[in-house]
Amino acid sequence: MKLPSPRFLIDALATAFRRFPMVMLAAILGTACMMWIVEYDSSDLNVVIRLLLTAAIGVPLLLAGRLMRGDGTGMMWNTRLPEIVAILILVGLFFTFRVGEYNSLSLQSALLFALVNLSAHLLVAVGPFLNRSSDADFWEYNKTLFSNFVIGAVYSAILYAGLSIAILAVDNLFELRIDGKIYAHLFFFLAGVFNTAYFLFHFPAELRLAKDQRPEYHIALRNLVKYILIPIVTIYFVILYAYSLKILVQWELPRGWVGSLVLGFSVAGIFTWLLNYFLPESDDSALVAAYRKWFFPVLLPMTLLLFVAIGRRIGDYGVTEPRMLVATTGVWLLVMCLYFIIAKRPSIKAIPASLILFALACAIGPLSAGKVSARSQAHRLQHELEQAGMWQDGKMVPARDSLDEEIAGEISSILTYMNEWEHLDMLKGWTDKFSGTEKLSWSELEQVKEELGLKKFKARKHLAFSFEQPAGVSVVDYQHLWVIDAVASGRGANSITDNVLTLETPDGGELELDMTPLLQHLKEKFGENNSAKPAEEGAYEFQEGDWEFRFYVRTLYPDINDGDEINQLAGVLLGKRSGSAPQ
């Protein structure tokens, strides 16, 4: 790969400024802000950080406005209105972003930045084609943008590595003691100015790029899609469907992290589907044709699995910003699945166009992630306050007596979350402790919790039986010995589920031993005395079928929420078949 010459770099910069002056100014402003932050990282950088975020969004948003402005190239409107709207949006965002103490960006501002930035980039991809019908032109245009971005990033990385080594060599050879911040400045200049200029220099001037409505596939792209991306997505598909089958067989709700796996499958799958969209027309592989035809029907059940997973989390803990994002993404995936399954002539432009609408709906307005989460957590908080006797006449009042440990922890956790996400203004009518503020400092919040009585609670008495490790275990009269270390979430041999210990026998079979009588025996004998006892006091003899057992319990921990269910069991188990002589 041949690196660009200095003359080329100057021409690229001049051409980028001539074609897209506002975009280049935003890139330079953002780069200058990053350099300022590197140079003065201990100062108050409130304005600089807000300028940086605005400029970062400004690059794609102003580019989209320029593309939709129209200049005789068949683009959208022959007016500067899109650019004017983009500038007004950027001004509004600058005054909306909030930076807290220690130059930290508020979580709400970070979420707003991420969603608006995503929407701006998607607008660059689909904006010029909103009034055009050719999916082939749209696909070829985005393939060109993606290729230019990747090549520009590679050039920038190579230049950074080469120039960094040159600076390091000069610094060491001539003992100049160059400030190490120069490497950060160089990185941000190349990433912010050079890479942007290179991308804009190669930006297509004509959007009718497809020839004969059949986009061209370079051999590298063809192999990437056919032999790498599609197999990877297929692996995701197999894992998720196998997990779905496990759920149906065991009839249990999915684990929380399955939502992340479904989202990963969806993002990778849709990206691959878009790259593969026109490949079946020039490749006779049954795999690429089947992927294009069956991807969304296959994705639909996984979308339902995502709803089950996130629905469980929302049912247990209410709506939060991250859960709202997952749920909104699930709705978008469902809409896309139904659209591409039902529509007679679907357009791939619907993917970025609809995602823009969903992202903006999640960022702003009454159904935004922040608004919905604030209402949900406030509702949960009111319910917990009522349970604790801390809700009176529509107001939050301090606890009169010591609270239950779990309730106090739940209230404290909700208040911490609402403070971190700046939702305390929802509670200003509940108490004067939160009036006129969206967020308190950590010490201020802890003081409020103490005034509400959340620091004084009754610790729950958790059953826990422990016994000393026996110095030696006599195996006289017994044939077999098992070392047990079972937890309720375990699987296979020597695991415990619903108080049933699954035991592997010497002949390869399995025994299921009900440990409930053992738990009841320890409760009756020791009550709530959790102190360690001699090993012999933890011995317990019982029978199961034609087997006789003696169990030296080391530890037994019931579930903290259900004292009649064993969560963990460890010890030494001796066993023999009834009537058989020891070996």
CORBELDA-V927680 format. One record per residue. N is the residue number from 1. RES is the residue in one letter. D_LAST is the distance of its C-alpha to the last C-alpha in Angstrom with 1 decimal. Layout:
N_RES_D_LAST ; N_RES_D_LAST
//
This chain:
1_M_75.3 ; 2_K_78.7 ; 3_L_79.2 ; 4_P_82.4 ; 5_S_85.4 ; 6_P_87.2 ; 7_R_90.0 ; 8_F_87.7 ; 9_L_86.2 ; 10_I_89.6 ; 11_D_90.6 ; 12_A_87.4 ; 13_L_88.0 ; 14_A_91.6 ; 15_T_90.8 ; 16_A_88.1 ; 17_F_90.5 ; 18_R_93.2 ; 19_R_91.1 ; 20_F_88.9 ; 21_P_90.5 ; 22_M_88.8 ; 23_V_85.4 ; 24_M_85.9 ; 25_L_87.3 ; 26_A_84.2 ; 27_A_82.0 ; 28_I_84.1 ; 29_L_84.0 ; 30_G_80.2 ; 31_T_79.8 ; 32_A_82.2 ; 33_C_80.2 ; 34_M_77.0 ; 35_M_78.8 ; 36_W_80.2 ; 37_I_76.8 ; 38_V_75.5 ; 39_E_78.5 ; 40_Y_78.6 ; 41_D_75.1 ; 42_S_75.5 ; 43_S_78.7 ; 44_D_79.2 ; 45_L_78.7 ; 46_N_79.0 ; 47_V_81.9 ; 48_V_80.6 ; 49_I_77.2 ; 50_R_78.9 ; 51_L_81.3 ; 52_L_78.4 ; 53_L_76.7 ; 54_T_80.0 ; 55_A_80.7 ; 56_A_77.3 ; 57_I_77.9 ; 58_G_81.5 ; 59_V_80.8 ; 60_P_79.3 ; 61_L_81.3 ; 62_L_84.7 ; 63_L_83.8 ; 64_A_83.1 ; 65_G_86.4 ; 66_R_88.2 ; 67_L_86.7 ; 68_M_87.7 ; 69_R_91.1 ; 70_G_92.6 ; 71_D_95.1 ; 72_G_96.3 ; 73_T_93.1 ; 74_G_92.2 ; 75_M_89.9 ; 76_M_89.8 ; 77_W_92.8 ; 78_N_95.8 ; 79_T_95.7 ; 80_R_94.2 ; 81_L_92.8 ; 82_P_89.1 ; 83_E_89.5 ; 84_I_91.3 ; 85_V_88.5 ; 86_A_85.9 ; 87_I_87.8 ; 88_L_88.1 ; 89_I_84.3 ; 90_L_83.7 ; 91_V_86.0 ; 92_G_84.2 ; 93_L_80.8 ; 94_F_82.1 ; 95_F_83.0 ; 96_T_79.8 ; 97_F_77.3 ; 98_R_76.2 ; 99_V_74.9 ; 100_G_73.4 ; 101_E_72.9 ; 102_Y_71.7 ; 103_N_73.2 ; 104_S_70.3 ; 105_L_71.0 ; 106_S_70.3 ; 107_L_67.5 ; 108_Q_70.0 ; 109_S_72.3 ; 110_A_69.4 ; 111_L_68.5 ; 112_L_72.2 ; 113_F_72.6 ; 114_A_69.7 ; 115_L_70.7 ; 116_V_74.4 ; 117_N_73.8 ; 118_L_71.6 ; 119_S_74.4 ; 120_A_77.0 ; 121_H_75.2 ; 122_L_74.6 ; 123_L_78.4 ; 124_V_79.2 ; 125_A_77.1 ; 126_V_78.6 ; 127_G_81.8 ; 128_P_84.3 ; 129_F_83.0 ; 130_L_83.2 ; 131_N_86.4 ; 132_R_85.5 ; 133_S_83.8 ; 134_S_82.4 ; 135_D_78.7 ; 136_A_79.1 ; 137_D_81.4 ; 138_F_79.1 ; 139_W_76.1 ; 140_E_78.0 ; 141_Y_79.4 ; 142_N_76.0 ; 143_K_74.6 ; 144_T_77.4 ; 145_L_76.8 ; 146_F_73.1 ; 147_S_73.9 ; 148_N_76.6 ; 149_F_74.3 ; 150_V_71.5 ; 151_I_73.9 ; 152_G_75.7 ; 153_A_72.4 ; 154_V_71.5 ; 155_Y_75.0 ; 156_S_74.7 ; 157_A_71.3 ; 158_I_72.7 ; 159_L_75.8 ; 160_Y_73.9 ; 161_A_71.7 ; 162_G_74.7 ; 163_L_76.9 ; 164_S_74.2 ; 165_I_73.6 ; 166_A_77.4 ; 167_I_77.7 ; 168_L_74.8 ; 169_A_76.4 ; 170_V_79.8 ; 171_D_78.4 ; 172_N_76.6 ; 173_L_79.3 ; 174_F_82.2 ; 175_E_80.4 ; 176_L_81.8 ; 177_R_79.0 ; 178_I_79.1 ; 179_D_77.6 ; 180_G_74.2 ; 181_K_75.3 ; 182_I_77.3 ; 183_Y_74.2 ; 184_A_73.6 ; 185_H_77.3 ; 186_L_77.2 ; 187_F_74.2 ; 188_F_75.8 ; 189_F_79.1 ; 190_L_77.6 ; 191_A_75.3 ; 192_G_78.0 ; 193_V_81.3 ; 194_F_80.7 ; 195_N_78.0 ; 196_T_80.0 ; 197_A_83.2 ; 198_Y_81.5 ; 199_F_80.1 ; 200_L_83.5 ; 201_F_85.4 ; 202_H_83.4 ; 203_F_83.6 ; 204_P_84.9 ; 205_A_88.6 ; 206_E_88.4 ; 207_L_85.7 ; 208_R_86.3 ; 209_L_83.9 ; 210_A_82.4 ; 211_K_84.1 ; 212_D_84.6 ; 213_Q_82.1 ; 214_R_79.2 ; 215_P_77.7 ; 216_E_76.8 ; 217_Y_73.3 ; 218_H_72.9 ; 219_I_70.3 ; 220_A_68.3 ; 221_L_68.3 ; 222_R_67.5 ; 223_N_64.4 ; 224_L_63.3 ; 225_V_63.4 ; 226_K_62.1 ; 227_Y_59.3 ; 228_I_58.2 ; 229_L_59.1 ; 230_I_58.5 ; 231_P_55.0 ; 232_I_54.1 ; 233_V_55.3 ; 234_T_53.4 ; 235_I_50.1 ; 236_Y_51.0 ; 237_F_51.7 ; 238_V_48.3 ; 239_I_46.4 ; 240_L_48.4 ; 241_Y_48.3 ; 242_A_44.5 ; 243_Y_44.3 ; 244_S_46.7 ; 245_L_44.5 ; 246_K_41.5 ; 247_I_43.7 ; 248_L_44.6 ; 249_V_41.1 ; 250_Q_39.6 ; 251_W_43.0 ; 252_E_43.1 ; 253_L_46.1 ; 254_P_46.4 ; 255_R_45.7 ; 256_G_48.9 ; 257_W_48.9 ; 258_V_49.1 ; 259_G_52.8 ; 260_S_53.2 ; 261_L_51.5 ; 262_V_53.9 ; 263_L_56.8 ; 264_G_55.8 ; 265_F_55.5 ; 266_S_58.9 ; 267_V_60.8 ; 268_A_59.5 ; 269_G_59.9 ; 270_I_63.5 ; 271_F_64.6 ; 272_T_63.3 ; 273_W_64.9 ; 274_L_68.2 ; 275_L_68.0 ; 276_N_67.1 ; 277_Y_69.7 ; 278_F_72.3 ; 279_L_70.1 ; 280_P_69.6 ; 281_E_73.4 ; 282_S_73.2 ; 283_D_69.7 ; 284_D_68.5 ; 285_S_64.8 ; 286_A_63.2 ; 287_L_60.9 ; 288_V_63.8 ; 289_A_65.5 ; 290_A_62.4 ; 291_Y_61.8 ; 292_R_65.4 ; 293_K_65.2 ; 294_W_61.8 ; 295_F_61.1 ; 296_F_62.5 ; 297_P_61.0 ; 298_V_57.6 ; 299_L_58.3 ; 300_L_59.3 ; 301_P_55.8 ; 302_M_54.7 ; 303_T_57.6 ; 304_L_56.4 ; 305_L_53.0 ; 306_L_54.8 ; 307_F_56.6 ; 308_V_53.4 ; 309_A_51.8 ; 310_I_55.0 ; 311_G_55.7 ; 312_R_52.4 ; 313_R_53.3 ; 314_I_56.8 ; 315_G_55.7 ; 316_D_53.4 ; 317_Y_55.7 ; 318_G_59.1 ; 319_V_61.2 ; 320_T_61.4 ; 321_E_63.4 ; 322_P_60.5 ; 323_R_59.3 ; 324_M_62.9 ; 325_L_63.1 ; 326_V_60.0 ; 327_A_61.2 ; 328_T_64.7 ; 329_T_63.3 ; 330_G_61.4 ; 331_V_64.6 ; 332_W_66.4 ; 333_L_63.7 ; 334_L_63.9 ; 335_V_67.7 ; 336_M_67.5 ; 337_C_65.0 ; 338_L_67.2 ; 339_Y_70.4 ; 340_F_69.2 ; 341_I_67.7 ; 342_I_70.7 ; 343_A_73.7 ; 344_K_75.7 ; 345_R_77.0 ; 346_P_74.7 ; 347_S_75.7 ; 348_I_73.4 ; 349_K_75.8 ; 350_A_74.3 ; 351_I_71.1 ; 352_P_72.8 ; 353_A_75.6 ; 354_S_73.3 ; 355_L_70.9 ; 356_I_74.0 ; 357_L_74.7 ; 358_F_71.2 ; 359_A_70.9 ; 360_L_74.3 ; 361_A_73.4 ; 362_C_70.2 ; 363_A_72.3 ; 364_I_75.4 ; 365_G_76.6 ; 366_P_75.2 ; 367_L_72.2 ; 368_S_71.3 ; 369_A_67.8 ; 370_G_69.2 ; 371_K_71.0 ; 372_V_68.3 ; 373_S_65.7 ; 374_A_67.9 ; 375_R_68.5 ; 376_S_64.9 ; 377_Q_63.7 ; 378_A_66.6 ; 379_H_65.6 ; 380_R_62.0 ; 381_L_63.3 ; 382_Q_65.5 ; 383_H_62.7 ; 384_E_60.5 ; 385_L_63.6 ; 386_E_64.1 ; 387_Q_60.5 ; 388_A_60.9 ; 389_G_64.3 ; 390_M_66.1 ; 391_W_68.4 ; 392_Q_71.7 ; 393_D_74.8 ; 394_G_73.9 ; 395_K_73.2 ; 396_M_70.2 ; 397_V_70.0 ; 398_P_67.9 ; 399_A_64.9 ; 400_R_65.8 ; 401_D_62.3 ; 402_S_59.1 ; 403_L_57.7 ; 404_D_54.2 ; 405_E_52.4 ; 406_E_51.8 ; 407_I_55.5 ; 408_A_56.9 ; 409_G_54.9 ; 410_E_56.0 ; 411_I_59.7 ; 412_S_59.5 ; 413_S_57.9 ; 414_I_60.6 ; 415_L_63.4 ; 416_T_62.0 ; 417_Y_61.9 ; 418_M_65.4 ; 419_N_66.7 ; 420_E_65.2 ; 421_W_66.7 ; 422_E_70.0 ; 423_H_69.9 ; 424_L_70.8 ; 425_D_74.3 ; 426_M_72.8 ; 427_L_72.2 ; 428_K_75.6 ; 429_G_76.7 ; 430_W_73.7 ; 431_T_74.3 ; 432_D_76.8 ; 433_K_74.0 ; 434_F_73.9 ; 435_S_77.6 ; 436_G_79.2 ; 437_T_76.2 ; 438_E_73.7 ; 439_K_71.4 ; 440_L_70.8 ; 441_S_69.6 ; 442_W_66.0 ; 443_S_67.3 ; 444_E_69.7 ; 445_L_67.0 ; 446_E_64.6 ; 447_Q_67.5 ; 448_V_68.1 ; 449_K_64.5 ; 450_E_64.7 ; 451_E_68.0 ; 452_L_66.3 ; 453_G_63.6 ; 454_L_60.8 ; 455_K_59.6 ; 456_K_58.9 ; 457_F_56.0 ; 458_K_53.3 ; 459_A_50.0 ; 460_R_47.4 ; 461_K_44.5 ; 462_H_41.4 ; 463_L_38.1 ; 464_A_35.5 ; 465_F_32.4 ; 466_S_31.0 ; 467_F_28.7 ; 468_E_28.1 ; 469_Q_25.4 ; 470_P_22.6 ; 471_A_22.7 ; 472_G_18.9 ; 473_V_16.2 ; 474_S_13.6 ; 475_V_10.1 ; 476_V_9.3 ; 477_D_8.4 ; 478_Y_7.8 ; 479_Q_5.8 ; 480_H_9.0 ; 481_L_12.1 ; 482_W_15.7 ; 483_V_18.8 ; 484_I_21.6 ; 485_D_25.2 ; 486_A_27.0 ; 487_V_30.8 ; 488_A_32.7 ; 489_S_34.5 ; 490_G_31.4 ; 491_R_30.5 ; 492_G_27.4 ; 493_A_23.7 ; 494_N_23.1 ; 495_S_26.8 ; 496_I_28.3 ; 497_T_31.3 ; 498_D_33.0 ; 499_N_30.2 ; 500_V_27.7 ; 501_L_24.8 ; 502_T_23.7 ; 503_L_20.1 ; 504_E_18.7 ; 505_T_15.4 ; 506_P_13.2 ; 507_D_15.0 ; 508_G_18.3 ; 509_G_19.3 ; 510_E_20.6 ; 511_L_20.3 ; 512_E_23.4 ; 513_L_22.9 ; 514_D_26.2 ; 515_M_26.5 ; 516_T_29.9 ; 517_P_28.6 ; 518_L_27.1 ; 519_L_30.5 ; 520_Q_32.3 ; 521_H_30.2 ; 522_L_31.0 ; 523_K_34.6 ; 524_E_35.0 ; 525_K_33.3 ; 526_F_35.0 ; 527_G_37.9 ; 528_E_39.5 ; 529_N_38.4 ; 530_N_37.1 ; 531_S_36.7 ; 532_A_33.3 ; 533_K_31.2 ; 534_P_28.5 ; 535_A_25.0 ; 536_E_23.9 ; 537_E_26.8 ; 538_G_25.4 ; 539_A_22.1 ; 540_Y_22.0 ; 541_E_19.7 ; 542_F_20.3 ; 543_Q_19.2 ; 544_E_20.0 ; 545_G_20.0 ; 546_D_16.8 ; 547_W_14.9 ; 548_E_14.7 ; 549_F_15.4 ; 550_R_16.5 ; 551_F_19.0 ; 552_Y_20.6 ; 553_V_23.9 ; 554_R_25.8 ; 555_T_28.8 ; 556_L_30.0 ; 557_Y_33.5 ; 558_P_35.3 ; 559_D_38.0 ; 560_I_41.3 ; 561_N_43.3 ; 562_D_40.9 ; 563_G_38.9 ; 564_D_36.8 ; 565_E_35.3 ; 566_I_32.6 ; 567_N_33.8 ; 568_Q_31.0 ; 569_L_27.5 ; 570_A_25.3 ; 571_G_22.3 ; 572_V_18.5 ; 573_L_16.5 ; 574_L_13.0 ; 575_G_11.7 ; 576_K_9.7 ; 577_R_11.3 ; 578_S_13.2 ; 579_G_12.5 ; 580_S_9.0 ; 581_A_6.5 ; 582_P_3.8 ; 583_Q_0.0
//
